Amino acid sequence: MTNLKIIENELVPVYVTSTGEKVVYGSELHRCLGTKSNYREWIKRRLLDIDAEESIDFTSVEISTVSGGTPKKEHILKLDTAKEMAMLERNEKGKQVRRYFIEVEKRHQKSKIDRSQLSPQMQMFYAIADEQAKLELAQKRQAEQIRKVEQTRERFEAAQI
Protein backbone atom coordinates (compact mmCIF):
# COMPACT_ATOMS: atom_id res chain seq x y z
CA MET A 1 0.00 0.00 0.00
CA THR A 2 1.91 2.94 -1.26
CA ASN A 3 0.89 6.37 -2.48
CA LEU A 4 -1.51 7.04 0.36
CA LYS A 5 -3.50 10.26 0.04
CA ILE A 6 -4.99 11.89 3.13
CA ILE A 7 -8.76 12.41 2.88
CA GLU A 8 -9.68 13.27 6.49
CA ASN A 9 -7.59 14.72 9.30
CA GLU A 10 -9.77 15.45 12.30
CA LEU A 11 -9.17 12.87 15.06
CA VAL A 12 -7.09 10.30 13.23
CA PRO A 13 -5.74 10.92 9.72
CA VAL A 14 -7.61 8.73 7.22
CA TYR A 15 -5.93 7.92 3.93
CA VAL A 16 -7.13 6.42 0.68
CA THR A 17 -5.01 3.96 -1.30
CA SER A 18 -4.62 3.90 -5.06
CA THR A 19 -7.38 1.27 -5.11
CA GLY A 20 -9.80 3.45 -3.14
CA GLU A 21 -9.42 1.58 0.17
CA LYS A 22 -9.66 3.78 3.27
CA VAL A 23 -6.86 3.11 5.78
CA VAL A 24 -5.19 4.54 8.89
CA TYR A 25 -1.73 4.10 10.39
CA GLY A 26 -1.78 1.97 13.53
CA SER A 27 0.59 4.29 15.38
CA GLU A 28 -1.66 7.30 14.69
CA LEU A 29 -4.71 5.39 15.95
CA HIS A 30 -2.76 4.31 19.03
CA ARG A 31 -1.69 7.88 19.75
CA CYS A 32 -5.23 9.26 19.32
CA LEU A 33 -6.72 6.62 21.63
CA GLY A 34 -4.25 7.61 24.33
CA THR A 35 -3.46 4.00 25.14
CA LYS A 36 -0.97 3.64 28.00
CA SER A 37 0.79 0.51 26.68
CA ASN A 38 3.53 0.91 24.08
CA TYR A 39 2.59 0.64 20.42
CA ARG A 40 4.23 -2.74 19.71
CA GLU A 41 2.43 -4.47 22.58
CA TRP A 42 -0.89 -2.74 21.89
CA ILE A 43 -1.00 -3.46 18.14
CA LYS A 44 -0.01 -7.09 18.62
CA ARG A 45 -2.69 -7.60 21.29
CA ARG A 46 -5.44 -5.79 19.37
CA LEU A 47 -4.75 -7.59 16.09
CA LEU A 48 -5.02 -10.90 17.97
CA ASP A 49 -8.19 -9.74 19.78
CA ILE A 50 -10.00 -9.14 16.50
CA ASP A 51 -8.46 -12.10 14.60
CA ALA A 52 -7.07 -9.71 11.99
CA GLU A 53 -5.28 -11.27 9.04
CA GLU A 54 -2.29 -9.67 7.36
CA SER A 55 -2.88 -8.65 3.72
CA ILE A 56 -6.62 -8.78 4.36
CA ASP A 57 -7.27 -6.53 7.36
CA PHE A 58 -3.90 -4.77 7.58
CA THR A 59 -0.44 -4.52 6.05
CA SER A 60 2.85 -4.38 7.97
CA VAL A 61 5.55 -2.08 6.66
CA GLU A 62 9.09 -1.33 7.79
CA ILE A 63 9.92 2.35 8.08
CA SER A 64 13.60 3.21 8.23
CA THR A 65 14.68 5.66 10.91
CA VAL A 66 16.52 8.89 10.20
CA SER A 67 19.52 7.88 12.31
CA GLY A 68 19.88 4.58 10.44
CA GLY A 69 18.96 2.46 13.46
CA THR A 70 16.52 -0.42 13.64
CA PRO A 71 13.59 0.10 11.25
CA LYS A 72 10.24 0.86 12.87
CA LYS A 73 7.40 -1.57 12.16
CA GLU A 74 4.19 0.21 11.18
CA HIS A 75 0.77 -1.19 10.42
CA ILE A 76 -1.60 0.17 7.81
CA LEU A 77 -5.09 -0.78 8.96
CA LYS A 78 -8.21 -0.92 6.84
CA LEU A 79 -10.86 1.41 8.21
CA ASP A 80 -13.12 -1.46 9.39
CA THR A 81 -10.18 -2.98 11.28
CA ALA A 82 -9.35 0.36 12.91
CA LYS A 83 -13.00 0.84 13.86
CA GLU A 84 -13.09 -2.57 15.53
CA MET A 85 -9.86 -1.84 17.40
CA ALA A 86 -11.25 1.49 18.65
CA MET A 87 -14.37 -0.29 19.94
CA LEU A 88 -12.20 -2.62 22.01
CA GLU A 89 -10.79 0.30 24.01
CA ARG A 90 -14.13 0.43 25.87
CA ASN A 91 -13.75 4.08 26.82
CA GLU A 92 -15.07 7.45 25.68
CA LYS A 93 -12.14 8.10 23.32
CA GLY A 94 -12.66 4.71 21.66
CA LYS A 95 -16.35 5.50 21.09
CA GLN A 96 -15.47 8.93 19.73
CA VAL A 97 -12.95 7.48 17.27
CA ARG A 98 -15.37 4.74 16.15
CA ARG A 99 -18.12 7.34 15.50
CA TYR A 100 -15.61 9.48 13.61
CA PHE A 101 -14.72 6.54 11.34
CA ILE A 102 -18.41 5.86 10.68
CA GLU A 103 -18.92 9.53 9.77
CA VAL A 104 -15.90 9.42 7.43
CA GLU A 105 -17.41 6.40 5.66
CA LYS A 106 -20.78 8.15 5.30
CA ARG A 107 -19.21 11.33 3.87
CA HIS A 108 -17.19 9.43 1.31
CA GLN A 109 -20.01 7.02 0.43
CA LYS A 110 -22.09 9.98 -0.77
CA SER A 111 -19.42 10.92 -3.30
CA LYS A 112 -19.71 7.57 -5.12
CA ILE A 113 -21.56 7.45 -8.43
CA ASP A 114 -24.90 5.61 -8.48
CA ARG A 115 -24.18 3.28 -11.39
CA SER A 116 -27.78 2.04 -11.61
CA GLN A 117 -28.66 5.28 -13.41
CA LEU A 118 -26.07 4.72 -16.14
CA SER A 119 -26.76 3.19 -19.54
CA PRO A 120 -26.64 -0.62 -19.77
CA GLN A 121 -23.41 -0.33 -21.78
CA MET A 122 -21.71 1.74 -19.08
CA GLN A 123 -22.97 -0.61 -16.37
CA MET A 124 -21.45 -3.53 -18.31
CA PHE A 125 -18.19 -1.60 -18.72
CA TYR A 126 -17.95 -1.02 -14.96
CA ALA A 127 -18.84 -4.65 -14.21
CA ILE A 128 -16.05 -5.86 -16.50
CA ALA A 129 -13.57 -3.37 -15.00
CA ASP A 130 -14.52 -4.42 -11.44
CA GLU A 131 -14.03 -8.11 -12.28
CA GLN A 132 -10.70 -7.36 -13.95
CA ALA A 133 -9.57 -5.43 -10.86
CA LYS A 134 -10.58 -8.33 -8.59
CA LEU A 135 -8.63 -10.75 -10.79
CA GLU A 136 -5.54 -8.53 -10.74
CA LEU A 137 -5.65 -8.22 -6.94
CA ALA A 138 -6.09 -11.99 -6.57
CA GLN A 139 -3.10 -12.56 -8.86
CA LYS A 140 -0.99 -10.16 -6.79
CA ARG A 141 -1.95 -12.01 -3.59
CA GLN A 142 -1.09 -15.35 -5.20
CA ALA A 143 2.26 -13.99 -6.43
CA GLU A 144 3.06 -12.79 -2.90
CA GLN A 145 2.14 -16.21 -1.47
CA ILE A 146 4.33 -17.93 -4.06
CA ARG A 147 7.20 -15.56 -3.22
CA LYS A 148 6.87 -16.41 0.49
CA VAL A 149 6.81 -20.15 -0.23
CA GLU A 150 9.90 -19.79 -2.42
CA GLN A 151 11.72 -17.88 0.33
CA THR A 152 10.80 -20.57 2.85
CA ARG A 153 11.97 -23.30 0.45
CA GLU A 154 15.28 -21.49 -0.13
CA ARG A 155 15.88 -21.08 3.60
CA PHE A 156 15.06 -24.73 4.14
CA GLU A 157 17.43 -25.83 1.39
CA ALA A 158 20.18 -23.56 2.74
CA ALA A 159 19.74 -25.10 6.19
CA GLN A 160 20.08 -28.60 4.71
CA ILE A 161 23.51 -27.88 3.20
N, C-alpha and C positions, 0 to 999 in steps of 0.2 A: 504494500500500500504506500505508494509514493505520490508526490504531487497533491498533497492535501490542501484544500482551500477552506479557509475559515468562513462559516456562514452565520454563526451566532457567537456572541462573546459576552453574555451577561454573567451568569454564575460560573459555568464551566464552558470553555471554548468548545464549540461543536464544529467539526470539519466535514467536508464532503470529499469522497474519493473520486477518481476519474471515472468510476463506474456508477456514481450517484449514491453510494452507500454513505450514511451518516455515521461518523465515528468520533470518539474522544480519546485523549491520551489518559492512560491509567493514573499517571502521576498527577495530572491536573485534577482529575476526579478526587483522588486521595487528598490532595491539598484543600480542595473546596469543602470536602466533608469534615475536615478538621480531625481526622482520625489520629489517635495518639500513638498507635503502633507505627513502626517504620514501614516504608512503602513495600519493600521486598516481602516482608512477612504478611502484610495486609493483602497484597495482590494475590499471593499464593493461596492464602486461606479463602479469600472471596471467590476466586476462580474454582476452587474445589467445592465450596459451598453451593455454587449454582451449576456444577457439573459442566462448566464451559469447556469447549473443545477448540484447540488451536486450529487456525485456518478456517474455522466456521464461525466462532463467536468472537475471536480476537486474533491478533497477530503479534508475535514478539519481535522486537527489533533491537539491535545493538547500536547504541549511540556512543561514538567516541568522545572522550573528554578533551578539553582544551589542552590540559597539561600532558596529555599522552599517556595517562594512567589506564587503569582497568576500565574498559567500556561499560557504560551504564545500560542495564536492560530496561527497556520501555515496552509497554503494552498498548497497542491500539485496539480499543474496544468498540465493537458495534454498539449503536445507541441502545438497542434492546438489552444487551449485556450490561451496559453501564447503568441502565434504569433498574435492572434487577439487583445489581450490586448496591445501589443507593438505597433501595428498599430494605436491604438486610441490615443497614446501620441502625434501624429502629429508633431514630431520634428525629427531632424537628428538622435538622439540616438535611437528613436523608430524604424526608418527605418533600422538602422544598426543592431539592435537586431532581427528584423523580417527577414532580409536577412541571418543573421547568423543561425537562426532556419531552414530556407529553405535549407541552405547548409548542416546542420547537417542531415536533412532528406534525402537529396540526397546521402550523403556519406554512410549512414547506409542502404539505399535502395539497393545499389549496392552489399552489402554483403549478401543479401537474395538469397536463392537457387531458380533457375528457375525450378519449379516443372513440367512444361510441357515437359521437356526432360527426365523425369523419366519413368520407366515402368508403364503400366496401373495398376499393382498391388500396386506399391508404391504410385501412385496418389490416388488410392482408400483408402489406409491406411491413408494418410494425410487428405483426405476428412473426413473420419470417426473420426480421432483424432480432427480435427477442429470443427466438429459438437458436439463432446463430450465436448470439452472445452467451447463452447458457452452454452451448456446446464448447465454445472457446474457453470459458471458465472451467468447465469440467476437464478439458484437455490439459489446461495449466495445472490443475490439482493433480491429475494423473502423472504429469511430467515431474512434478515436485515429489510425489510418492516414489516414483521410479528412481529419481536422483537419490533420495534417502536410502532406498534399498541398496542401490549401487554403492553408496558410501559405507553402509554397514557391511556389505559383502567384501569390499576392499579392506576394511579394518580387520575383518575376520581372517581374510587370506594373509594379511600382513602378520597377524598374530600367530598364524600356523607356521610361518617360515622359521 
